[in-house]
Amino acid sequence: MLVLISYPSWATDNGYYAKHEHKFEQNVEAEGYCMIYQNVDTKTHQLQNYMHGSGIMDAATLITSNQTKTKYYPQDKNTLVYESPVYGYESNISFIEQNDMSYAPMAVAYGTGYYAKNPIIYNSKLKERTEGTSYQEGVSMNHQIEYASAFQKYISVDLRCKDAINNTDPQVYGFGLAKMEVDEEVMAGTVHVGELMTDPEYGWKKPLIEIDENYVGDIKLTKKMEVSMTKPPEKLGKDWLSCCCVGGYDEMEDDDKIWGEEEIFDCTCRDVAW
């Protein structure tokens, strides 16, 4: 078994890693019983992978994730003065696995005492579940094999998110991606594939996308699911008056010229409003 984990630098921010790079690389050949749980979180994503079963396994896994925090200085277009900095996050998670498993009961003798003469028998059918979630985009994709006698599987998950930043010049657009690809053959088992995308107004009660598929028996399946979107910066509300010190009253929008120039700048309009 080869396991490689690397993480050059990190810093915490509200419980999440504000900046990190992570890589997990694994090759496993095993005969016996195995139980695997893998969970990766960023500010906007979560990846979970779970597997257990007894038999023979030949698997390779690659998980990478990173999260960066970029500082932007929004500029007031009226005064041409840079405002206080704002931060934009970008996070990515990638998961790739190729797994070939076949079920077989396994008896393992431990130590030199009781369990050496009375081996423990592992008799668990094969199960594996992978789920990718993008919180900001409201997207979840999952795939599960259960009660299988054998399977050959390739699966990949790609999660990406970049924040949009308001009031910058040029504007900073955001981007979101949730993608899952599966190519597999399953013998004497069950397969579940699901995809869900929420509606910004109704949430989980009225999803925009809902896919729920279940198969039982001998299954050969190829599946590709992808949701991507470009996120424009939110429009900021304008000030109570549109004038600025550079252009004065002449540069104000017509809707704001309900008062005359003298009434505005000598505060007469304020006194009348009060």
C-alpha positions as CSV (number, residue, x, y, z in Angstrom):
1,M,0.0,0.0,0.0
2,L,1.3,3.4,-1.0
3,V,-0.1,6.6,0.6
4,L,1.1,10.1,-0.1
5,I,-0.3,13.1,1.7
6,S,1.0,16.7,1.2
7,Y,-0.1,20.0,2.5
8,P,2.3,23.0,1.9
9,S,0.6,25.7,4.0
10,W,-2.6,26.5,5.8
11,A,-4.4,29.0,8.0
12,T,-7.8,28.7,9.8
13,D,-10.7,31.1,9.1
14,N,-14.1,30.5,10.9
15,G,-13.4,26.8,11.2
16,Y,-12.4,26.3,7.6
17,Y,-9.0,26.3,6.1
18,A,-8.6,29.7,4.4
19,K,-5.7,28.6,2.4
20,H,-4.5,25.1,1.8
21,E,-3.3,22.5,-0.8
22,H,-3.9,18.8,-0.2
23,K,-3.1,15.7,-2.1
24,F,-3.9,12.1,-1.2
25,E,-2.6,9.3,-3.5
26,Q,-3.2,5.6,-2.7
27,N,-2.7,2.2,-4.3
28,V,-4.0,-0.8,-2.5
29,E,-4.0,-4.6,-3.2
30,A,-5.6,-6.5,-0.3
31,E,-7.3,-9.8,0.5
32,G,-9.4,-9.9,3.7
33,Y,-11.7,-7.2,5.1
34,C,-11.5,-3.4,4.5
35,M,-13.4,-0.4,5.7
36,I,-12.6,3.0,4.2
37,Y,-14.0,6.5,5.1
38,Q,-12.7,9.6,3.3
39,N,-14.1,13.1,3.9
40,V,-12.8,16.4,2.4
41,D,-14.3,19.8,3.2
42,T,-13.7,23.3,1.9
43,K,-15.6,26.5,2.5
44,T,-18.1,25.7,-0.2
45,H,-17.7,21.9,-1.0
46,Q,-17.8,18.5,0.6
47,L,-16.6,15.2,-0.7
48,Q,-17.4,11.9,1.0
49,N,-16.4,8.4,0.0
50,Y,-17.2,5.2,2.1
51,M,-16.5,1.6,1.3
52,H,-16.5,-1.7,3.2
53,G,-16.5,-5.4,2.3
54,S,-14.6,-8.7,2.5
55,G,-12.8,-10.3,-0.4
56,I,-10.1,-9.2,-2.8
57,M,-9.5,-5.6,-3.7
58,D,-7.2,-3.8,-6.2
59,A,-7.8,-0.1,-6.0
60,A,-6.2,3.3,-6.8
61,T,-7.4,6.6,-5.4
62,L,-6.3,10.2,-6.0
63,I,-7.9,13.1,-4.0
64,T,-6.7,16.7,-4.3
65,S,-8.2,19.9,-2.8
66,N,-7.1,23.5,-2.5
67,Q,-8.6,26.7,-1.2
68,T,-7.2,30.2,-1.7
69,K,-8.3,33.7,-0.4
70,T,-7.6,36.6,-2.7
71,K,-7.7,40.3,-1.6
72,Y,-9.5,42.8,-3.9
73,Y,-9.7,46.6,-3.5
74,P,-13.0,47.9,-4.8
75,Q,-12.9,51.3,-6.3
76,D,-15.5,54.1,-5.9
77,K,-16.0,55.2,-9.5
78,N,-17.2,58.6,-8.4
79,T,-14.3,59.5,-6.2
80,L,-11.7,57.2,-7.8
81,V,-10.7,56.2,-4.3
82,Y,-10.0,52.6,-3.3
83,E,-12.3,51.3,-0.6
84,S,-11.5,48.8,2.2
85,P,-10.4,45.4,0.8
86,V,-12.8,42.5,0.3
87,Y,-11.8,38.8,0.1
88,G,-12.9,36.3,-2.5
89,Y,-12.6,32.6,-2.0
90,E,-11.8,29.9,-4.6
91,S,-11.9,26.3,-3.7
92,N,-11.6,23.0,-5.6
93,I,-12.0,19.3,-4.8
94,S,-11.1,16.5,-7.3
95,F,-11.6,12.8,-6.6
96,I,-10.7,9.9,-8.9
97,E,-10.9,6.2,-8.1
98,Q,-10.5,2.9,-10.0
99,N,-11.6,-0.1,-8.0
100,D,-11.8,-3.8,-8.8
101,M,-13.4,-5.9,-6.0
102,S,-14.7,-9.4,-5.6
103,Y,-16.6,-10.7,-2.6
104,A,-15.3,-13.7,-0.5
105,P,-15.7,-14.7,3.1
106,M,-12.4,-14.4,4.9
107,A,-11.2,-16.1,8.2
108,V,-8.4,-14.3,10.1
109,A,-6.6,-15.7,13.1
110,Y,-5.3,-13.1,15.6
111,G,-2.4,-13.5,18.0
112,T,-1.6,-16.7,19.9
113,G,-4.6,-17.0,22.2
114,Y,-8.2,-17.8,21.8
115,Y,-8.6,-16.1,18.4
116,A,-5.6,-18.0,17.0
117,K,-7.6,-21.2,17.4
118,N,-11.0,-19.6,16.7
119,P,-10.5,-17.3,13.7
120,I,-12.8,-14.3,13.1
121,I,-14.8,-14.7,10.0
122,Y,-15.5,-11.6,7.9
123,N,-18.6,-12.2,5.7
124,S,-19.6,-8.7,4.4
125,K,-20.9,-8.1,0.9
126,L,-19.4,-5.1,-1.0
127,K,-20.6,-1.5,-0.5
128,E,-19.2,1.8,-1.7
129,R,-20.8,5.2,-1.7
130,T,-19.4,8.5,-3.1
131,E,-21.1,11.9,-2.7
132,G,-20.1,15.4,-3.8
133,T,-21.9,18.5,-2.6
134,S,-21.5,22.2,-3.6
135,Y,-23.2,24.4,-1.0
136,Q,-23.0,27.7,-2.8
137,E,-24.6,26.2,-6.0
138,G,-27.0,24.0,-4.1
139,V,-26.0,20.9,-6.0
140,S,-25.5,17.3,-4.7
141,M,-24.5,14.2,-6.7
142,N,-24.1,10.7,-5.3
143,H,-23.4,7.1,-6.4
144,Q,-23.7,3.9,-4.4
145,I,-23.1,0.2,-4.8
146,E,-24.5,-2.2,-2.2
147,Y,-24.8,-5.9,-1.5
148,A,-22.5,-6.6,-4.5
149,S,-20.7,-9.9,-5.2
150,A,-18.2,-8.1,-7.5
151,F,-17.6,-4.8,-9.3
152,Q,-15.2,-3.0,-11.6
153,K,-15.6,0.7,-11.3
154,Y,-14.1,4.0,-12.4
155,I,-15.5,7.2,-10.8
156,S,-14.4,10.9,-10.8
157,V,-15.9,13.9,-9.0
158,D,-14.9,17.5,-9.8
159,L,-16.1,20.4,-7.6
160,R,-15.1,24.0,-8.2
161,C,-16.2,27.4,-6.9
162,K,-15.0,30.9,-7.3
163,D,-16.7,33.9,-5.6
164,A,-18.0,36.9,-7.6
165,I,-16.7,40.2,-6.2
166,N,-18.8,43.4,-6.2
167,N,-17.8,46.9,-7.2
168,T,-14.4,46.1,-8.8
169,D,-13.1,47.4,-12.1
170,P,-13.0,45.2,-14.1
171,Q,-15.7,43.2,-12.5
172,V,-14.8,39.8,-11.1
173,Y,-17.2,37.1,-12.1
174,G,-17.6,33.9,-10.2
175,F,-17.8,30.3,-11.4
176,G,-19.3,27.1,-10.1
177,L,-19.0,23.5,-11.2
178,A,-20.2,20.1,-9.9
179,K,-19.4,17.1,-12.1
180,M,-19.5,13.3,-11.6
181,E,-18.6,10.5,-14.1
182,V,-19.1,6.8,-13.5
183,D,-18.2,3.8,-15.6
184,E,-18.8,0.4,-14.0
185,E,-19.9,-3.2,-14.1
186,V,-21.6,-4.7,-11.0
187,M,-22.4,-8.3,-10.4
188,A,-25.4,-9.4,-8.2
189,G,-25.8,-6.1,-6.4
190,T,-27.7,-2.8,-6.3
191,V,-26.8,0.6,-7.7
192,H,-28.2,4.0,-6.8
193,V,-27.4,7.3,-8.7
194,G,-28.8,10.6,-7.6
195,E,-28.6,14.3,-8.5
196,L,-30.3,17.2,-6.8
197,M,-30.1,21.0,-7.5
198,T,-32.1,23.4,-5.3
199,D,-34.2,26.3,-6.3
200,P,-32.8,29.6,-4.8
201,E,-36.4,30.6,-3.8
202,Y,-37.9,27.3,-2.6
203,G,-34.7,25.4,-1.5
204,W,-35.1,21.6,-1.1
205,K,-38.9,21.8,-1.2
206,K,-39.0,22.5,-5.0
207,P,-35.7,21.5,-6.6
208,L,-34.7,22.5,-10.1
209,I,-33.2,19.1,-10.8
210,E,-34.1,15.8,-9.2
211,I,-32.7,12.5,-10.4
212,D,-33.2,9.2,-8.5
213,E,-32.2,6.0,-10.2
214,N,-32.0,2.5,-8.7
215,Y,-30.9,-0.8,-10.3
216,V,-30.8,-4.4,-9.0
217,G,-29.0,-7.4,-10.5
218,D,-26.1,-7.5,-12.9
219,I,-25.6,-3.9,-14.1
220,K,-23.3,-2.2,-16.6
221,L,-23.6,1.6,-16.3
222,T,-22.0,4.7,-17.7
223,K,-23.1,8.0,-16.3
224,K,-22.1,11.7,-16.7
225,M,-23.7,14.5,-14.6
226,E,-22.6,18.1,-14.7
227,V,-23.9,21.4,-13.5
228,S,-21.9,24.6,-14.2
229,M,-22.7,28.3,-13.9
230,T,-21.2,31.8,-14.2
231,K,-22.0,34.0,-11.2
232,P,-22.1,37.8,-12.0
233,P,-21.4,40.3,-9.3
234,E,-24.4,41.5,-7.4
235,K,-25.7,44.9,-8.3
236,L,-25.1,47.3,-5.4
237,G,-27.8,49.8,-4.5
238,K,-26.9,53.4,-5.4
239,D,-26.3,56.1,-2.9
240,W,-29.2,58.3,-1.7
241,L,-27.8,61.0,-4.0
242,S,-25.9,60.3,-7.2
243,C,-23.7,63.5,-7.1
244,C,-20.0,63.5,-6.3
245,C,-17.4,66.1,-5.5
246,V,-15.9,65.9,-9.0
247,G,-19.0,66.8,-11.2
248,G,-21.3,68.3,-8.6
249,Y,-25.0,69.0,-9.3
250,D,-24.6,68.8,-13.1
251,E,-23.5,65.1,-12.9
252,M,-26.5,64.0,-10.8
253,E,-29.0,61.7,-12.3
254,D,-32.3,63.4,-13.4
255,D,-34.3,61.5,-10.7
256,D,-32.3,63.1,-8.0
257,K,-32.8,66.7,-9.3
258,I,-36.2,67.2,-7.7
259,W,-34.5,69.8,-5.6
260,G,-32.6,72.7,-7.0
261,E,-28.8,73.0,-6.6
262,E,-28.9,75.6,-3.8
263,E,-31.6,73.7,-1.9
264,I,-29.4,70.6,-1.9
265,F,-26.1,72.1,-0.9
266,D,-27.4,74.5,1.7
267,C,-29.4,71.6,3.3
268,T,-32.8,73.3,2.7
269,C,-34.2,70.0,1.4
270,R,-33.2,68.3,4.6
271,D,-35.0,70.8,6.7
272,V,-38.2,70.5,4.6
273,A,-38.0,66.7,4.8
274,W,-37.7,66.8,8.6
